[in-house]
Amino acid sequence: MKSTSRPHDSQLLRGILPMLVLALLRERESYGYELVERLRELGLEDLATGAVYPVLSRFERDGLLSSRTQCSGPGPARKYYALTPSGECARQEAARNWRSIAAVAERGLALNCLPPANKPKPGKSESQDSERGIS
């Protein structure tokens, strides 16, 4: 699913990148650059290659990920990451938190679609009020 949108807000990206890394690793184990490519396929085309590695290191240090090294032919060995049970719990919590905050954002954005609360809607009653001298 490719998107042709503008670059993403770095603060928003910083907030969702860890959750997306956990979600992708739930599907299957991956090495760092493969995760970057998978994130780009999701629509983060402007994601810097180095953005994922600090997240992986922190998650591994915190016990959310396990890793294994595998030779990759003529190139350097690749470090594959997989979710641990703690990582799965963190993924579930991150998804719940995301859905909660996204619902708040959607409610806030929907306010722009509603007429202001203090202004009467134009229509028959408004014209009838003006005929009676009521403002």
Phi and psi in radians as a Rosetta constraint file:
Dihedral C 1 N 2 CA 2 C 2 CIRCULARHARMONIC -1.581 0.35
Dihedral N 2 CA 2 C 2 N 3 CIRCULARHARMONIC 2.523 0.35
Dihedral C 2 N 3 CA 3 C 3 CIRCULARHARMONIC -2.152 0.35
Dihedral N 3 CA 3 C 3 N 4 CIRCULARHARMONIC 2.547 0.35
Dihedral C 3 N 4 CA 4 C 4 CIRCULARHARMONIC -1.948 0.35
Dihedral N 4 CA 4 C 4 N 5 CIRCULARHARMONIC 0.721 0.35
Dihedral C 4 N 5 CA 5 C 5 CIRCULARHARMONIC -1.490 0.35
Dihedral N 5 CA 5 C 5 N 6 CIRCULARHARMONIC 2.985 0.35
Dihedral C 5 N 6 CA 6 C 6 CIRCULARHARMONIC -1.206 0.35
Dihedral N 6 CA 6 C 6 N 7 CIRCULARHARMONIC 2.938 0.35
Dihedral C 6 N 7 CA 7 C 7 CIRCULARHARMONIC -0.994 0.35
Dihedral N 7 CA 7 C 7 N 8 CIRCULARHARMONIC 2.584 0.35
Dihedral C 7 N 8 CA 8 C 8 CIRCULARHARMONIC -1.437 0.35
Dihedral N 8 CA 8 C 8 N 9 CIRCULARHARMONIC 2.604 0.35
Dihedral C 8 N 9 CA 9 C 9 CIRCULARHARMONIC -1.053 0.35
Dihedral N 9 CA 9 C 9 N 10 CIRCULARHARMONIC 2.223 0.35
Dihedral C 9 N 10 CA 10 C 10 CIRCULARHARMONIC -1.131 0.35
Dihedral N 10 CA 10 C 10 N 11 CIRCULARHARMONIC -0.589 0.35
Dihedral C 10 N 11 CA 11 C 11 CIRCULARHARMONIC -1.198 0.35
Dihedral N 11 CA 11 C 11 N 12 CIRCULARHARMONIC -0.723 0.35
Dihedral C 11 N 12 CA 12 C 12 CIRCULARHARMONIC -1.120 0.35
Dihedral N 12 CA 12 C 12 N 13 CIRCULARHARMONIC -0.758 0.35
Dihedral C 12 N 13 CA 13 C 13 CIRCULARHARMONIC -1.055 0.35
Dihedral N 13 CA 13 C 13 N 14 CIRCULARHARMONIC -0.759 0.35
Dihedral C 13 N 14 CA 14 C 14 CIRCULARHARMONIC -1.051 0.35
Dihedral N 14 CA 14 C 14 N 15 CIRCULARHARMONIC -0.580 0.35
Dihedral C 14 N 15 CA 15 C 15 CIRCULARHARMONIC -1.312 0.35
Dihedral N 15 CA 15 C 15 N 16 CIRCULARHARMONIC -0.602 0.35
Dihedral C 15 N 16 CA 16 C 16 CIRCULARHARMONIC -1.739 0.35
Dihedral N 16 CA 16 C 16 N 17 CIRCULARHARMONIC -0.320 0.35
Dihedral C 16 N 17 CA 17 C 17 CIRCULARHARMONIC -0.993 0.35
Dihedral N 17 CA 17 C 17 N 18 CIRCULARHARMONIC -0.812 0.35
Dihedral C 17 N 18 CA 18 C 18 CIRCULARHARMONIC -1.036 0.35
Dihedral N 18 CA 18 C 18 N 19 CIRCULARHARMONIC -0.724 0.35
Dihedral C 18 N 19 CA 19 C 19 CIRCULARHARMONIC -1.105 0.35
Dihedral N 19 CA 19 C 19 N 20 CIRCULARHARMONIC -0.731 0.35
Dihedral C 19 N 20 CA 20 C 20 CIRCULARHARMONIC -1.178 0.35
Dihedral N 20 CA 20 C 20 N 21 CIRCULARHARMONIC -0.643 0.35
Dihedral C 20 N 21 CA 21 C 21 CIRCULARHARMONIC -1.069 0.35
Dihedral N 21 CA 21 C 21 N 22 CIRCULARHARMONIC -0.806 0.35
Dihedral C 21 N 22 CA 22 C 22 CIRCULARHARMONIC -1.093 0.35
Dihedral N 22 CA 22 C 22 N 23 CIRCULARHARMONIC -0.712 0.35
Dihedral C 22 N 23 CA 23 C 23 CIRCULARHARMONIC -1.119 0.35
Dihedral N 23 CA 23 C 23 N 24 CIRCULARHARMONIC -0.747 0.35
Dihedral C 23 N 24 CA 24 C 24 CIRCULARHARMONIC -1.187 0.35
Dihedral N 24 CA 24 C 24 N 25 CIRCULARHARMONIC -0.631 0.35
Dihedral C 24 N 25 CA 25 C 25 CIRCULARHARMONIC -1.296 0.35
Dihedral N 25 CA 25 C 25 N 26 CIRCULARHARMONIC -0.308 0.35
Dihedral C 25 N 26 CA 26 C 26 CIRCULARHARMONIC -1.196 0.35
Dihedral N 26 CA 26 C 26 N 27 CIRCULARHARMONIC -0.625 0.35
Dihedral C 26 N 27 CA 27 C 27 CIRCULARHARMONIC -1.115 0.35
Dihedral N 27 CA 27 C 27 N 28 CIRCULARHARMONIC -0.860 0.35
Dihedral C 27 N 28 CA 28 C 28 CIRCULARHARMONIC -2.932 0.35
Dihedral N 28 CA 28 C 28 N 29 CIRCULARHARMONIC 2.747 0.35
Dihedral C 28 N 29 CA 29 C 29 CIRCULARHARMONIC -1.169 0.35
Dihedral N 29 CA 29 C 29 N 30 CIRCULARHARMONIC 2.661 0.35
Dihedral C 29 N 30 CA 30 C 30 CIRCULARHARMONIC -2.656 0.35
Dihedral N 30 CA 30 C 30 N 31 CIRCULARHARMONIC 2.778 0.35
Dihedral C 30 N 31 CA 31 C 31 CIRCULARHARMONIC -1.685 0.35
Dihedral N 31 CA 31 C 31 N 32 CIRCULARHARMONIC 2.922 0.35
Dihedral C 31 N 32 CA 32 C 32 CIRCULARHARMONIC -0.915 0.35
Dihedral N 32 CA 32 C 32 N 33 CIRCULARHARMONIC -0.970 0.35
Dihedral C 32 N 33 CA 33 C 33 CIRCULARHARMONIC -1.139 0.35
Dihedral N 33 CA 33 C 33 N 34 CIRCULARHARMONIC -0.592 0.35
Dihedral C 33 N 34 CA 34 C 34 CIRCULARHARMONIC -1.089 0.35
Dihedral N 34 CA 34 C 34 N 35 CIRCULARHARMONIC -0.677 0.35
Dihedral C 34 N 35 CA 35 C 35 CIRCULARHARMONIC -1.099 0.35
Dihedral N 35 CA 35 C 35 N 36 CIRCULARHARMONIC -0.732 0.35
Dihedral C 35 N 36 CA 36 C 36 CIRCULARHARMONIC -1.015 0.35
Dihedral N 36 CA 36 C 36 N 37 CIRCULARHARMONIC -0.805 0.35
Dihedral C 36 N 37 CA 37 C 37 CIRCULARHARMONIC -1.096 0.35
Dihedral N 37 CA 37 C 37 N 38 CIRCULARHARMONIC -0.728 0.35
Dihedral C 37 N 38 CA 38 C 38 CIRCULARHARMONIC -1.142 0.35
Dihedral N 38 CA 38 C 38 N 39 CIRCULARHARMONIC -0.670 0.35
Dihedral C 38 N 39 CA 39 C 39 CIRCULARHARMONIC -1.157 0.35
Dihedral N 39 CA 39 C 39 N 40 CIRCULARHARMONIC -0.676 0.35
Dihedral C 39 N 40 CA 40 C 40 CIRCULARHARMONIC -1.114 0.35
Dihedral N 40 CA 40 C 40 N 41 CIRCULARHARMONIC -0.670 0.35
Dihedral C 40 N 41 CA 41 C 41 CIRCULARHARMONIC -1.107 0.35
Dihedral N 41 CA 41 C 41 N 42 CIRCULARHARMONIC -0.523 0.35
Dihedral C 41 N 42 CA 42 C 42 CIRCULARHARMONIC -1.235 0.35
Dihedral N 42 CA 42 C 42 N 43 CIRCULARHARMONIC -0.333 0.35
Dihedral C 42 N 43 CA 43 C 43 CIRCULARHARMONIC 2.254 0.35
Dihedral N 43 CA 43 C 43 N 44 CIRCULARHARMONIC 0.030 0.35
Dihedral C 43 N 44 CA 44 C 44 CIRCULARHARMONIC -1.656 0.35
Dihedral N 44 CA 44 C 44 N 45 CIRCULARHARMONIC 1.013 0.35
Dihedral C 44 N 45 CA 45 C 45 CIRCULARHARMONIC -1.015 0.35
Dihedral N 45 CA 45 C 45 N 46 CIRCULARHARMONIC -0.533 0.35
Dihedral C 45 N 46 CA 46 C 46 CIRCULARHARMONIC -1.570 0.35
Dihedral N 46 CA 46 C 46 N 47 CIRCULARHARMONIC 0.179 0.35
Dihedral C 46 N 47 CA 47 C 47 CIRCULARHARMONIC -1.131 0.35
Dihedral N 47 CA 47 C 47 N 48 CIRCULARHARMONIC 2.205 0.35
Dihedral C 47 N 48 CA 48 C 48 CIRCULARHARMONIC -1.246 0.35
Dihedral N 48 CA 48 C 48 N 49 CIRCULARHARMONIC 2.442 0.35
Dihedral C 48 N 49 CA 49 C 49 CIRCULARHARMONIC -0.974 0.35
Dihedral N 49 CA 49 C 49 N 50 CIRCULARHARMONIC -0.706 0.35
Dihedral C 49 N 50 CA 50 C 50 CIRCULARHARMONIC -1.331 0.35
Dihedral N 50 CA 50 C 50 N 51 CIRCULARHARMONIC -0.103 0.35
Dihedral C 50 N 51 CA 51 C 51 CIRCULARHARMONIC -1.203 0.35
Dihedral N 51 CA 51 C 51 N 52 CIRCULARHARMONIC -0.495 0.35
Dihedral C 51 N 52 CA 52 C 52 CIRCULARHARMONIC -1.437 0.35
Dihedral N 52 CA 52 C 52 N 53 CIRCULARHARMONIC -0.556 0.35
Dihedral C 52 N 53 CA 53 C 53 CIRCULARHARMONIC -1.105 0.35
Dihedral N 53 CA 53 C 53 N 54 CIRCULARHARMONIC -0.694 0.35
Dihedral C 53 N 54 CA 54 C 54 CIRCULARHARMONIC -1.113 0.35
Dihedral N 54 CA 54 C 54 N 55 CIRCULARHARMONIC -0.612 0.35
Dihedral C 54 N 55 CA 55 C 55 CIRCULARHARMONIC -1.129 0.35
Dihedral N 55 CA 55 C 55 N 56 CIRCULARHARMONIC -0.805 0.35
Dihedral C 55 N 56 CA 56 C 56 CIRCULARHARMONIC -1.072 0.35
Dihedral N 56 CA 56 C 56 N 57 CIRCULARHARMONIC -0.778 0.35
Dihedral C 56 N 57 CA 57 C 57 CIRCULARHARMONIC -1.079 0.35
Dihedral N 57 CA 57 C 57 N 58 CIRCULARHARMONIC -0.773 0.35
Dihedral C 57 N 58 CA 58 C 58 CIRCULARHARMONIC -1.137 0.35
Dihedral N 58 CA 58 C 58 N 59 CIRCULARHARMONIC -0.765 0.35
Dihedral C 58 N 59 CA 59 C 59 CIRCULARHARMONIC -1.134 0.35
Dihedral N 59 CA 59 C 59 N 60 CIRCULARHARMONIC -0.669 0.35
Dihedral C 59 N 60 CA 60 C 60 CIRCULARHARMONIC -1.166 0.35
Dihedral N 60 CA 60 C 60 N 61 CIRCULARHARMONIC -0.768 0.35
Dihedral C 60 N 61 CA 61 C 61 CIRCULARHARMONIC -1.076 0.35
Dihedral N 61 CA 61 C 61 N 62 CIRCULARHARMONIC -0.633 0.35
Dihedral C 61 N 62 CA 62 C 62 CIRCULARHARMONIC -1.474 0.35
Dihedral N 62 CA 62 C 62 N 63 CIRCULARHARMONIC -0.006 0.35
Dihedral C 62 N 63 CA 63 C 63 CIRCULARHARMONIC 1.441 0.35
Dihedral N 63 CA 63 C 63 N 64 CIRCULARHARMONIC 0.225 0.35
Dihedral C 63 N 64 CA 64 C 64 CIRCULARHARMONIC -1.476 0.35
Dihedral N 64 CA 64 C 64 N 65 CIRCULARHARMONIC -0.352 0.35
Dihedral C 64 N 65 CA 65 C 65 CIRCULARHARMONIC -2.281 0.35
Dihedral N 65 CA 65 C 65 N 66 CIRCULARHARMONIC 2.590 0.35
Dihedral C 65 N 66 CA 66 C 66 CIRCULARHARMONIC -1.924 0.35
Dihedral N 66 CA 66 C 66 N 67 CIRCULARHARMONIC 2.861 0.35
Dihedral C 66 N 67 CA 67 C 67 CIRCULARHARMONIC -2.479 0.35
Dihedral N 67 CA 67 C 67 N 68 CIRCULARHARMONIC 2.781 0.35
Dihedral C 67 N 68 CA 68 C 68 CIRCULARHARMONIC -2.563 0.35
Dihedral N 68 CA 68 C 68 N 69 CIRCULARHARMONIC 2.592 0.35
Dihedral C 68 N 69 CA 69 C 69 CIRCULARHARMONIC -1.809 0.35
Dihedral N 69 CA 69 C 69 N 70 CIRCULARHARMONIC 2.397 0.35
Dihedral C 69 N 70 CA 70 C 70 CIRCULARHARMONIC -2.356 0.35
Dihedral N 70 CA 70 C 70 N 71 CIRCULARHARMONIC 2.362 0.35
Dihedral C 70 N 71 CA 71 C 71 CIRCULARHARMONIC -1.084 0.35
Dihedral N 71 CA 71 C 71 N 72 CIRCULARHARMONIC 2.556 0.35
Dihedral C 71 N 72 CA 72 C 72 CIRCULARHARMONIC -2.234 0.35
Dihedral N 72 CA 72 C 72 N 73 CIRCULARHARMONIC 0.872 0.35
Dihedral C 72 N 73 CA 73 C 73 CIRCULARHARMONIC 1.247 0.35
Dihedral N 73 CA 73 C 73 N 74 CIRCULARHARMONIC -2.293 0.35
Dihedral C 73 N 74 CA 74 C 74 CIRCULARHARMONIC -1.272 0.35
Dihedral N 74 CA 74 C 74 N 75 CIRCULARHARMONIC -0.327 0.35
Dihedral C 74 N 75 CA 75 C 75 CIRCULARHARMONIC -1.532 0.35
Dihedral N 75 CA 75 C 75 N 76 CIRCULARHARMONIC -3.072 0.35
Dihedral C 75 N 76 CA 76 C 76 CIRCULARHARMONIC -1.213 0.35
Dihedral N 76 CA 76 C 76 N 77 CIRCULARHARMONIC 2.791 0.35
Dihedral C 76 N 77 CA 77 C 77 CIRCULARHARMONIC -1.111 0.35
Dihedral N 77 CA 77 C 77 N 78 CIRCULARHARMONIC 2.602 0.35
Dihedral C 77 N 78 CA 78 C 78 CIRCULARHARMONIC -1.850 0.35
Dihedral N 78 CA 78 C 78 N 79 CIRCULARHARMONIC 2.480 0.35
Dihedral C 78 N 79 CA 79 C 79 CIRCULARHARMONIC -1.753 0.35
Dihedral N 79 CA 79 C 79 N 80 CIRCULARHARMONIC 1.975 0.35
Dihedral C 79 N 80 CA 80 C 80 CIRCULARHARMONIC -1.627 0.35
Dihedral N 80 CA 80 C 80 N 81 CIRCULARHARMONIC 2.420 0.35
Dihedral C 80 N 81 CA 81 C 81 CIRCULARHARMONIC -1.992 0.35
Dihedral N 81 CA 81 C 81 N 82 CIRCULARHARMONIC 2.532 0.35
Dihedral C 81 N 82 CA 82 C 82 CIRCULARHARMONIC -2.450 0.35
Dihedral N 82 CA 82 C 82 N 83 CIRCULARHARMONIC 2.652 0.35
Dihedral C 82 N 83 CA 83 C 83 CIRCULARHARMONIC -1.211 0.35
Dihedral N 83 CA 83 C 83 N 84 CIRCULARHARMONIC 2.466 0.35
Dihedral C 83 N 84 CA 84 C 84 CIRCULARHARMONIC -1.662 0.35
Dihedral N 84 CA 84 C 84 N 85 CIRCULARHARMONIC 2.989 0.35
Dihedral C 84 N 85 CA 85 C 85 CIRCULARHARMONIC -0.980 0.35
Dihedral N 85 CA 85 C 85 N 86 CIRCULARHARMONIC -0.668 0.35
Dihedral C 85 N 86 CA 86 C 86 CIRCULARHARMONIC -1.127 0.35
Dihedral N 86 CA 86 C 86 N 87 CIRCULARHARMONIC -0.640 0.35
Dihedral C 86 N 87 CA 87 C 87 CIRCULARHARMONIC -1.136 0.35
Dihedral N 87 CA 87 C 87 N 88 CIRCULARHARMONIC -0.659 0.35
Dihedral C 87 N 88 CA 88 C 88 CIRCULARHARMONIC -1.142 0.35
Dihedral N 88 CA 88 C 88 N 89 CIRCULARHARMONIC -0.704 0.35
Dihedral C 88 N 89 CA 89 C 89 CIRCULARHARMONIC -1.091 0.35
Dihedral N 89 CA 89 C 89 N 90 CIRCULARHARMONIC -0.745 0.35
Dihedral C 89 N 90 CA 90 C 90 CIRCULARHARMONIC -1.120 0.35
Dihedral N 90 CA 90 C 90 N 91 CIRCULARHARMONIC -0.663 0.35
Dihedral C 90 N 91 CA 91 C 91 CIRCULARHARMONIC -1.103 0.35
Dihedral N 91 CA 91 C 91 N 92 CIRCULARHARMONIC -0.783 0.35
Dihedral C 91 N 92 CA 92 C 92 CIRCULARHARMONIC -1.103 0.35
Dihedral N 92 CA 92 C 92 N 93 CIRCULARHARMONIC -0.745 0.35
Dihedral C 92 N 93 CA 93 C 93 CIRCULARHARMONIC -1.135 0.35
Dihedral N 93 CA 93 C 93 N 94 CIRCULARHARMONIC -0.735 0.35
Dihedral C 93 N 94 CA 94 C 94 CIRCULARHARMONIC -1.084 0.35
Dihedral N 94 CA 94 C 94 N 95 CIRCULARHARMONIC -0.708 0.35
Dihedral C 94 N 95 CA 95 C 95 CIRCULARHARMONIC -1.128 0.35
Dihedral N 95 CA 95 C 95 N 96 CIRCULARHARMONIC -0.746 0.35
Dihedral C 95 N 96 CA 96 C 96 CIRCULARHARMONIC -1.074 0.35
Dihedral N 96 CA 96 C 96 N 97 CIRCULARHARMONIC -0.811 0.35
Dihedral C 96 N 97 CA 97 C 97 CIRCULARHARMONIC -1.078 0.35
Dihedral N 97 CA 97 C 97 N 98 CIRCULARHARMONIC -0.729 0.35
Dihedral C 97 N 98 CA 98 C 98 CIRCULARHARMONIC -1.081 0.35
Dihedral N 98 CA 98 C 98 N 99 CIRCULARHARMONIC -0.838 0.35
Dihedral C 98 N 99 CA 99 C 99 CIRCULARHARMONIC -1.065 0.35
Dihedral N 99 CA 99 C 99 N 100 CIRCULARHARMONIC -0.662 0.35
Dihedral C 99 N 100 CA 100 C 100 CIRCULARHARMONIC -1.142 0.35
Dihedral N 100 CA 100 C 100 N 101 CIRCULARHARMONIC -0.859 0.35
Dihedral C 100 N 101 CA 101 C 101 CIRCULARHARMONIC -1.242 0.35
Dihedral N 101 CA 101 C 101 N 102 CIRCULARHARMONIC -0.580 0.35
Dihedral C 101 N 102 CA 102 C 102 CIRCULARHARMONIC -1.149 0.35
Dihedral N 102 CA 102 C 102 N 103 CIRCULARHARMONIC -0.635 0.35
Dihedral C 102 N 103 CA 103 C 103 CIRCULARHARMONIC -1.134 0.35
Dihedral N 103 CA 103 C 103 N 104 CIRCULARHARMONIC -0.699 0.35
Dihedral C 103 N 104 CA 104 C 104 CIRCULARHARMONIC -1.094 0.35
Dihedral N 104 CA 104 C 104 N 105 CIRCULARHARMONIC -0.787 0.35
Dihedral C 104 N 105 CA 105 C 105 CIRCULARHARMONIC -1.080 0.35
Dihedral N 105 CA 105 C 105 N 106 CIRCULARHARMONIC -0.742 0.35
Dihedral C 105 N 106 CA 106 C 106 CIRCULARHARMONIC -1.096 0.35
Dihedral N 106 CA 106 C 106 N 107 CIRCULARHARMONIC -0.722 0.35
Dihedral C 106 N 107 CA 107 C 107 CIRCULARHARMONIC -1.102 0.35
Dihedral N 107 CA 107 C 107 N 108 CIRCULARHARMONIC -0.727 0.35
Dihedral C 107 N 108 CA 108 C 108 CIRCULARHARMONIC -1.132 0.35
Dihedral N 108 CA 108 C 108 N 109 CIRCULARHARMONIC -0.738 0.35
Dihedral C 108 N 109 CA 109 C 109 CIRCULARHARMONIC -1.178 0.35
Dihedral N 109 CA 109 C 109 N 110 CIRCULARHARMONIC -0.561 0.35
Dihedral C 109 N 110 CA 110 C 110 CIRCULARHARMONIC -1.167 0.35
Dihedral N 110 CA 110 C 110 N 111 CIRCULARHARMONIC -0.405 0.35
Dihedral C 110 N 111 CA 111 C 111 CIRCULARHARMONIC -1.034 0.35
Dihedral N 111 CA 111 C 111 N 112 CIRCULARHARMONIC -0.534 0.35
Dihedral C 111 N 112 CA 112 C 112 CIRCULARHARMONIC -1.165 0.35
Dihedral N 112 CA 112 C 112 N 113 CIRCULARHARMONIC -0.328 0.35
Dihedral C 112 N 113 CA 113 C 113 CIRCULARHARMONIC -1.596 0.35
Dihedral N 113 CA 113 C 113 N 114 CIRCULARHARMONIC -0.223 0.35
Dihedral C 113 N 114 CA 114 C 114 CIRCULARHARMONIC -1.608 0.35
Dihedral N 114 CA 114 C 114 N 115 CIRCULARHARMONIC 2.571 0.35
Dihedral C 114 N 115 CA 115 C 115 CIRCULARHARMONIC -1.199 0.35
Dihedral N 115 CA 115 C 115 N 116 CIRCULARHARMONIC 2.644 0.35
Dihedral C 115 N 116 CA 116 C 116 CIRCULARHARMONIC -0.985 0.35
Dihedral N 116 CA 116 C 116 N 117 CIRCULARHARMONIC 2.491 0.35
Dihedral C 116 N 117 CA 117 C 117 CIRCULARHARMONIC -1.193 0.35
Dihedral N 117 CA 117 C 117 N 118 CIRCULARHARMONIC -0.541 0.35
Dihedral C 117 N 118 CA 118 C 118 CIRCULARHARMONIC -1.550 0.35
Dihedral N 118 CA 118 C 118 N 119 CIRCULARHARMONIC -0.207 0.35
Dihedral C 118 N 119 CA 119 C 119 CIRCULARHARMONIC -1.676 0.35
Dihedral N 119 CA 119 C 119 N 120 CIRCULARHARMONIC 2.286 0.35
Dihedral C 119 N 120 CA 120 C 120 CIRCULARHARMONIC -1.218 0.35
Dihedral N 120 CA 120 C 120 N 121 CIRCULARHARMONIC 2.585 0.35
Dihedral C 120 N 121 CA 121 C 121 CIRCULARHARMONIC -1.287 0.35
Dihedral N 121 CA 121 C 121 N 122 CIRCULARHARMONIC 2.370 0.35
Dihedral C 121 N 122 CA 122 C 122 CIRCULARHARMONIC -1.130 0.35
Dihedral N 122 CA 122 C 122 N 123 CIRCULARHARMONIC 2.472 0.35
Dihedral C 122 N 123 CA 123 C 123 CIRCULARHARMONIC 2.929 0.35
Dihedral N 123 CA 123 C 123 N 124 CIRCULARHARMONIC -2.858 0.35
Dihedral C 123 N 124 CA 124 C 124 CIRCULARHARMONIC -1.061 0.35
Dihedral N 124 CA 124 C 124 N 125 CIRCULARHARMONIC -0.799 0.35
Dihedral C 124 N 125 CA 125 C 125 CIRCULARHARMONIC -1.089 0.35
Dihedral N 125 CA 125 C 125 N 126 CIRCULARHARMONIC -0.622 0.35
Dihedral C 125 N 126 CA 126 C 126 CIRCULARHARMONIC -1.160 0.35
Dihedral N 126 CA 126 C 126 N 127 CIRCULARHARMONIC -0.757 0.35
Dihedral C 126 N 127 CA 127 C 127 CIRCULARHARMONIC -1.201 0.35
Dihedral N 127 CA 127 C 127 N 128 CIRCULARHARMONIC -0.595 0.35
Dihedral C 127 N 128 CA 128 C 128 CIRCULARHARMONIC -1.172 0.35
Dihedral N 128 CA 128 C 128 N 129 CIRCULARHARMONIC -0.708 0.35
Dihedral C 128 N 129 CA 129 C 129 CIRCULARHARMONIC -1.078 0.35
Dihedral N 129 CA 129 C 129 N 130 CIRCULARHARMONIC -0.728 0.35
Dihedral C 129 N 130 CA 130 C 130 CIRCULARHARMONIC -1.195 0.35
Dihedral N 130 CA 130 C 130 N 131 CIRCULARHARMONIC -0.554 0.35
Dihedral C 130 N 131 CA 131 C 131 CIRCULARHARMONIC -1.170 0.35
Dihedral N 131 CA 131 C 131 N 132 CIRCULARHARMONIC -0.543 0.35
Dihedral C 131 N 132 CA 132 C 132 CIRCULARHARMONIC -1.537 0.35
Dihedral N 132 CA 132 C 132 N 133 CIRCULARHARMONIC -0.012 0.35
Dihedral C 132 N 133 CA 133 C 133 CIRCULARHARMONIC 1.431 0.35
Dihedral N 133 CA 133 C 133 N 134 CIRCULARHARMONIC 0.316 0.35
Dihedral C 133 N 134 CA 134 C 134 CIRCULARHARMONIC -1.677 0.35
Dihedral N 134 CA 134 C 134 N 135 CIRCULARHARMONIC 2.293 0.35
